Amino acid sequence: MNLAPEDALRLNVLLANQPEAIRIHESSMTVFGLTAGGEVQLRLNPTCRDDQYLKRVRELLSGHVLGSPGGYPVYLQRWTRMGQMRDQSLEQLLLLGEPEAVVAAVCAPGLSDELARRAWWAMEDAENARRMLAREPVAGGAMGPVLARYLAEHLAFETEPDKMMETVRLILQPGLVDAAMRAELWKKAQRKTAYYVGFMAALPDDLPEQPAPHPALAEQGDYLHAAAAAGDALALQLLRTYAPAGQAYLATALRVLHKPPNQDVVITLLDILAGQFAGVRPEGAVDLTLAELVEEADAWLGERAPAALRPAARAARVLSGLGYGVVRPVLSGTTAIGSLMRRKLEPVLAPLIAEIAVLRDGSPGD
């Protein structure tokens, strides 16, 4: 079954005018083209079942663009979400009228700000927006604020904490949203603690509601500044932690630990805490339980700090080793979330909160 003559003619004219992107609205049987002069619409006149006719339309597009009349090649579908498309193919993918082809372009390492503009016109989708904002050329280009605004508005409809964390992290990249939007997101985090993790990942040294510095900064500041100037990584880490920004970071971590919604939030928080304190573990990540981390920190401490700073130094070393190993004994083999998960995690979270509290106010507890 061939296309209606008028459809074949109009589609070929559209392709001859070198469109920047093409999308198809299946429900209205309309082809849209993005051109340098604006958007054009072609209402189709099917001569058979709609799904069969759309297949013929896509075959025409693919035959013109890729020289493959069979439509979007199967091997490309396998590569779509793996970011393995050649950069020179990306413009072609946006002319196929295939959602999967748009995703392939969005996932490609060579995605530019201009191609992001075309891909966004072709397929507005929250997952695509996240993928594109993860690319530096896009986040730093004209499309960065556009995608960030969309994701900020769409965030209220997200139900999965992992997507909430990633969305907040991405839209808080420099220059994407204004102070009012950051304040609004921070306020909403009181009800959705996953947002806090996104803030911690994006703005570890610039969180809202920064408290006073730790009292130890005044008491031990001279020693810490001198040691840090001499290259002591532990002193540098404690200076960062005792500063208002560091205290805000730990306070935010405690908010999450008191009521994490699911396992993804817990594990992500542990990973970013370890990253925050990575300066005192230059040998890299480990996979230990909390008890093993405490034992290792005691052995590591030695004479690395004066007596007044030893509890803080030990706690910093423990936090630098956090990861899935800390919760594996409890969470392995369970899909528990919410209050049930929190009850299971209590034997781990309570001592972890105590370690964090040492770095906040010098004593265990909340």
Summary of the structure (lengths in Angstrom):
residues: 366
radius of gyration: 26.5
end to end distance: 71.9
largest distance: 87.2
contacts: 1162
relative contact order: 0.06
helix: 64%
strand: 5%
